[in-house]
């Protein structure tokens, strides 16, 4: 058994990764609440945004412009998908809506593989300027990127919770989570609120894509399927509670990284999100056998 | 309830008196002719490259069939079927290295063991419905992929895992003695696929099939009608896992060497896409899905076109199927061809009114599509 000393650096990376999972999870929960869509292309959009940023940086364009391009791409693609297919599929089963986003995932995945071929063996990386700076607490080296990862997670989670609680648009989103038809009857511009949720989710996908490209790897497949880990946090919260999503994301990030120094399981540490989400799904659904009957359309 | 039983009973009495409809007869003849062509003529006509591709088509048609049972018959979406295929291949490879049993027996055992694993995973998952079940299968598949990546596939080594890390003198996975070369193995794979299709066909036409369609339409109603929904859903899981496990066994022999990168997570998503595009509600859809996912990449490779275009196409296809044509290509193409045929016929007979008729026909077509969206 490794000593506490060995775990310390992994606690830091775990918290940072957990922060990014939290930010992605919150984006997924808000979009699901407002539109009923589980956005499985979240990771793919962020990945492509990050790859665009990488290409622009290699071309020597100013860094901040490249980061903005990533956010703009993710936001625009997500918004365009939401505006086009959201209304078309609005009355369908949540399962159909989620499956349709797999279509977007495949399209983006194909485009990424086509434009940024990986066969050459060249490795890409995005290094944020915050990677170099940092400080140490009790002999643990912490980079500013890791601080940003956790901080952005906290800020987004708290900000979103406040936004949903106190603003007019947030109230409209919560109303739509309860009942889309009645909300429309009350005069809420349903489509516009949905579009806002899509745009917000897309921007978060861009942020998550950039941070994960720096922290994990800039690789289309890895980033595309990291959405599953973020989704795990959202699923543990039953796609409802922001606070629970945040807590679950931090736990997943920390556990996943704390397992690395333990030799017996270090090969399996990436299973953490899947296993935790599977257990949570099964435990939380114990009393839910027929209560979802309304979804049978 | 009583009335329907009576009607059903009288229908059963009348049935033997009627001659089989000519449509059924024609369909049977067409199917037999196609199968004979696929079994006897195709290996002679095609180069080895395409024979191998067609072997993959036969394997993936069975995998699609398994997913089609879940999606089309019971309404359960699984995003982890490639992981199930990997389990089948793993078990078959382990058995083939460990024993000298005849190949069909190994296939049967691989199917049964995969079925047991699938059922064990499926049992708790049955508490979940729809979206949550799909996401759970995604999670389980992700976890299995990580396990497989670190255990690796058996390659003649010792121990339970049968993995020889030194990677020298790795024997290939054996094939049945009657089908050692590629064309013979292709025929073998097609025969196995036919047996699996027959197995599923029998299920669909008998009691389980009726129970599944009742569950698909409304689970509370099925429960109220006295159907043991849990058992039949589990049965569907078991059947799908069994055929997928057998397909995995056939895959092991076809590939000779297995690697965990042959079963990437995105393939489960592509599989769902092609099954939906092919048409989850018909058995033909599974064949179409097999062709889409295995023959098209082989064709494109041969022409030097990147497979990424295909991924993009499948992505567009799945959105198109979900928004406008839920029954997939197997249903849509014959309809469209018939419509085109009618249009051409009218063009030929009444050249002057052709344009007017054409527009009317299109309008009819749109109505048709809207109608078929209902289920």
Contacts between the chains, C-beta under 8 A, distances in Angstrom:
chain1	res1	chain2	res2	distance
A	38	B	131	6.4
A	38	B	135	7.1
A	85	B	319	6.6
A	85	B	323	6.9
A	88	B	323	5.1
A	89	B	322	7.0
A	89	B	323	6.6
A	92	B	322	7.7
A	93	B	130	6.3
A	93	B	131	7.7
A	94	B	130	6.6
A	94	B	131	4.5
A	95	B	77	5.9
A	95	B	130	4.5
A	95	B	131	4.6
A	95	B	134	6.0
A	96	B	322	5.6
A	98	B	131	5.7
A	98	B	134	6.9
A	98	B	135	7.8
A	99	B	77	6.8
A	99	B	134	7.6
A	99	B	272	7.1
A	99	B	276	7.3
A	99	B	318	6.9
A	99	B	322	6.2
A	100	B	318	7.1
A	100	B	319	5.3
A	100	B	322	4.9
A	100	B	323	7.3
A	102	B	269	5.4
A	102	B	272	6.9
A	102	B	273	6.8
A	102	B	315	7.8
A	102	B	318	6.3
A	103	B	273	7.0
A	103	B	314	7.9
A	103	B	315	4.6
A	103	B	316	6.7
A	103	B	317	7.5
A	103	B	318	4.0
A	103	B	319	3.7
A	103	B	322	7.3
A	104	B	315	6.6
A	104	B	319	7.2
A	105	B	269	6.8
A	105	B	315	7.0
A	106	B	266	7.9
A	106	B	269	6.6
A	106	B	270	6.8
A	106	B	273	6.1
A	106	B	311	5.3
A	106	B	312	7.0
A	106	B	314	5.3
A	106	B	315	3.1
A	106	B	318	6.9
A	107	B	311	7.6
A	107	B	312	5.1
A	107	B	315	3.5
A	107	B	316	6.3
A	108	B	315	7.7
A	109	B	266	6.6
A	109	B	311	5.8
A	109	B	315	7.5
A	110	B	308	4.3
A	110	B	309	6.8
A	110	B	310	7.4
A	110	B	311	3.3
A	110	B	312	3.7
A	110	B	313	7.9
A	110	B	315	6.5
A	111	B	308	7.3
A	111	B	312	6.3
A	113	B	306	7.8
A	113	B	308	4.5
A	113	B	311	7.1
A	114	B	306	5.9
A	114	B	308	4.1
A	114	B	309	7.3
A	114	B	312	7.7
A	221	B	264	7.5
A	221	B	266	7.0
A	224	B	266	7.6
A	225	B	142	7.4
A	225	B	265	5.8
A	225	B	266	7.5
A	228	B	138	6.2
A	228	B	139	7.0
A	228	B	142	5.5
A	231	B	135	6.8
A	232	B	139	6.6
A	235	B	132	7.6
A	235	B	135	6.1
A	235	B	139	7.8
A	267	B	146	7.8
A	267	B	150	4.0
A	268	B	146	6.2
A	268	B	147	7.0
A	268	B	150	6.7
A	270	B	146	5.2
A	271	B	142	7.7
A	271	B	143	4.6
A	271	B	146	5.0
A	271	B	147	7.4
A	273	B	139	7.7
A	273	B	142	7.9
A	274	B	139	4.2
A	274	B	140	6.9
A	274	B	142	4.6
A	274	B	143	4.0
A	274	B	146	7.8
A	275	B	139	7.9
A	275	B	143	5.9
A	277	B	135	7.9
A	277	B	136	7.9
A	277	B	139	5.0
A	278	B	136	6.0
A	278	B	139	4.8
A	278	B	140	6.0
A	278	B	143	7.2
A	281	B	128	6.4
A	281	B	132	6.1
A	281	B	135	7.5
A	281	B	136	5.2
A	281	B	139	7.6
A	282	B	124	5.0
A	282	B	125	7.6
A	282	B	127	6.8
A	282	B	128	7.7
A	282	B	136	7.7
A	285	B	127	4.8
A	285	B	128	5.3
A	285	B	132	6.7
A	286	B	127	6.6
A	288	B	127	7.0
A	288	B	128	8.0
A	289	B	127	6.5
A	290	B	219	6.8
A	290	B	220	5.6
A	290	B	223	7.4
A	292	B	129	5.2
A	292	B	130	6.9
A	293	B	218	7.6
A	293	B	219	6.8
A	293	B	220	5.1
A	295	B	129	7.0
A	295	B	130	5.6
A	295	B	131	8.0
A	296	B	217	7.6
A	296	B	218	5.2
A	296	B	219	6.7
A	296	B	220	7.8
